[in-house]
Amino acid sequence: MTDIKHLTKIAEYARGIFERLSTQHGQALAEYTLILAFIFIAAVLALGFLGLALAGQIDSLAGAFS
């Protein structure tokens, strides 16, 4: 009889953990989306500044051949 009570408690505990994990799944997806958005913005800004620096170097190089 006590084994059934213990198994019932374990099943209820496992079900509670599963419910908590399944509700956090959507939250984790939103967090990953925000992280990817920040990485994308940082990459675009970095490439923009790098592009301007390279354009200046290419212009000076082209001026040297003129």
Beta strands, then each sheet from edge to edge (+ up, - down):
end
